[in-house]
Amino acid sequence: MMRKFPIRNLVVLIAMVLLLAGCNGEFQADATGSSPGPSRGVARLTEVKVYTVGPEKIELHGASVQGMETTRIMAKVGGYVESISTINNQEVDIGSSVKQGDVLAVVNVPEMEDQRQEKEALVVQAQSEEKQAVAAVAQAHAQLMNRSAERKQAQADLKEKQAAQQLHEKKFARIDRLVKQEAIGDELLIEAEYALASARAAVSSGNAAIETADAKITAAKANVKKSVADRESAAARIKVAKHVARRFQTLVEYATIKAPFDGVIIERHIDHGSFVKPAMSNSGAMPLFKIARIDKVRIVVAVSSTKAAKVTVEQKAEFHSIGGLRGVRVPGVVSRSARALDPESRMMRIEVHLDNTNTRSRQQFVELKPGMFGTVTVTLFDENYQILVVPSSAVATDKKGKNHVIVIDDNNHCHRQPVKIKFRNEKLAGIISGVKMGDLVVVYNVPQLKKGQLVSIKSE
């Protein structure tokens, strides 16, 4: 009777056969990139790491996202929180989107409202005083006109009295002549003399009346000037009263807390009934809200003193390695540069401004939030010519002292390419001729590669 071969032993036997088959051949990718398969007697292609030629780039770590504008909203007047507004059926709180001018809260300051009403009453009082002053000016002008009319009447009276005096002088002279001729008696001369004296007294009285009228006119003119000054003073008091009333009206309006710009509330520090300290002269005053404008954001990062001279506005930049946004790379440009080093940190601040309503990474919309951290890579360029860079290890020197790099063509063949070096440091070499943008150069073991050699590119 035949023994049955155990299934377990059969499985072990099959595994040993497969293992021996694997030892007789190597799995090798061909130059065309076909699927790997067993090959016998074919040398494995040299695997190389490559670098894409381009402008010099620097990575700036510690970049942070900030709102284009961020403001702590303080209260200019002190009081108790009377109400907190409702926007879109929700009470204003963190995350609330607000528009410029939206009322966020109202602070109750009753004593200030009383003062405002008092100052408005003073305006009404000053306006009444101005009306009285205007009436006084009109009355003073009327008095001046009366005094002028009295002077004219006095002048007319004086002329009449002067005419009577002339008549009596002629009459006295005629009688005096007749008396001397003894044509008439002395009694008529005495009567004529008294009449002449009376006429002369009347003329003197007329002159005095004119002087009195002139004095009254002078007094009336002075009264006019005084009444005009009183009217101007009343008008000035109105202006002062209005300004004071307007100032208190403004202070009352400060009790209504409004959004200074479109944004999002990111902090709230008050509740109904909370006491709010005024921020005018009180360092202990606390903000009511904190608002950030996030339709546009600024990416803020510091550049070290050794690299600050190379970074300028309008250079290309990319924000990446963002915490919480894996794989996101947001393109932009350097929008702002302090152009000076901070005396304490010896670093220069730069900013990349982004439209947060249309921020995209690989055609996908991304919303950056204030407080996010990441890295900014800045592509450097020179004003006169562009310097392309490669890793320093990619540049080799031949026996004649000339520099060259190994460029990989589209078919993965090696080509030695002489280059002209502008600068070279531990990490990078700046090339001004010999390679072009986008070329692939070998990074390591350059001298070991031969012209025309077929290689495989190591994937990252």
DARAUR-V504871 format. One record per pair of residues at least 4 apart in sequence whose C-alpha atoms are under 6 Angstrom apart, sorted by sequence separation. I is the first residue (numbers start at 0). J is the second residue. If there is no record, write none. Layout:
<<I,J> <I,J>>
This chain:
<<28,32> <29,33> <85,89> <91,95> <157,161> <167,171> <171,175> <178,182> <228,232> <236,240> <237,241> <241,245> <269,273> <303,307> <341,345> <359,363> <381,385> <396,400> <397,401> <407,411> <408,412> <423,427> <85,90> <177,182> <178,183> <302,307> <340,345> <341,346> <359,364> <380,385> <396,401> <407,412> <423,428> <84,90> <85,91> <278,284> <340,346> <358,364> <359,365> <396,402> <407,413> <422,428> <28,35> <84,91> <340,347> <358,365> <395,402> <406,413> <422,429> <27,35> <276,284> <319,327> <339,347> <395,403> <406,414> <421,429> <26,35> <319,328> <394,403> <405,414> <420,429> <421,430> <26,36> <318,328> <394,404> <405,415> <420,430> <26,37> <318,329> <337,348> <404,415> <419,430> <25,37> <317,329> <404,416> <419,431> <24,37> <25,38> <317,330> <336,349> <403,416> <419,432> <24,38> <174,188> <317,331> <335,349> <403,417> <418,432> <24,39> <316,331> <335,350> <402,417> <403,418> <418,433> <316,332> <334,350> <402,418> <417,433> <315,332> <333,350> <334,351> <269,287> <314,332> <333,351> <334,352> <84,103> <268,287> <313,332> <314,333> <332,351> <84,104> <171,191> <313,333> <83,104> <267,288> <312,333> <82,104> <266,288> <312,334> <82,105> <266,289> <81,105> <265,289> <81,106> <264,289> <265,290> <80,106> <81,107> <264,290> <79,106> <168,195> <263,290> <78,106> <79,107> <167,195> <263,291> <78,107> <262,291> <78,108> <262,292> <329,360> <328,360> <407,439> <327,360> <406,439> <164,198> <406,440> <164,199> <391,426> <405,440> <390,426> <391,427> <405,441> <414,450> <390,427> <391,428> <413,450> <389,427> <390,428> <413,451> <389,428> <412,451> <413,452> <388,428> <412,452> <160,201> <161,202> <388,429> <412,453> <160,202> <304,346> <387,429> <388,430> <411,453> <303,346> <386,429> <387,430> <411,454> <302,346> <386,430> <157,202> <301,346> <302,347> <386,431> <301,347> <301,348> <157,205> <300,348> <393,441> <300,349> <393,442> <322,372> <392,442> <299,350> <321,372> <392,443> <298,350> <321,373> <298,351> <320,373> <297,351> <319,373> <320,374> <153,208> <297,352> <319,374> <153,209> <296,352> <318,374> <296,353> <318,375> <295,353> <317,375> <150,209> <295,354> <317,376> <295,355> <316,376> <294,355> <316,377> <150,212> <294,356> <315,377> <315,378> <146,216> <143,216> <143,219> <139,222> <140,223> <139,223> <136,223> <136,226> <135,226> <136,227> <132,229> <133,230> <132,230> <129,230> <129,233> <129,234> <125,237> <122,237> <122,240> <122,241> <119,244> <118,244> <115,244> <115,247> <106,254> <105,254> <105,255> <105,256> <104,256> <103,256> <102,256> <103,257> <102,257> <101,257> <100,257> <101,258> <100,258> <99,258> <99,259> <99,260> <99,261> <98,261> <97,261> <97,262> <96,262> <96,263> <95,263> <94,263> <95,264> <94,264> <93,264> <94,265> <93,265> <93,266> <80,271> <80,272> <79,272> <80,273> <79,273> <79,274> <78,274> <79,275> <78,275> <77,275> <77,276> <77,277> <76,277> <75,277> <74,277> <75,278> <74,278> <75,279> <73,286> <72,286> <73,287> <71,286> <72,287> <72,288> <72,289> <71,289> <70,289> <70,290> <69,290> <69,291> <68,291> <68,292> <66,291> <67,292> <66,292> <66,293> <67,295> <67,296> <66,296> <67,297> <65,296> <65,297> <64,297> <64,298> <63,298> <63,299> <62,299> <62,300> <66,369> <65,369> <64,369> <64,370> <64,371> <63,371> <63,372> <62,372> <62,373> <61,373> <62,374> <60,374> <59,374> <59,375> <58,375> <58,376> <57,376> <57,377> <56,377> <56,378> <55,378> <56,379> <55,379> <54,386> <54,387> <55,388> <53,387> <54,388> <53,388> <52,389> <53,436> <52,436> <52,437> <51,437> <52,438> <51,438> <51,439> <50,439> <49,439> <50,440> <49,440> <49,441> <48,441> <49,442> <48,442> <46,454> <48,456> <45,454> <46,455> <47,456> <48,457> <44,454> <46,456> <47,457> <46,457>>
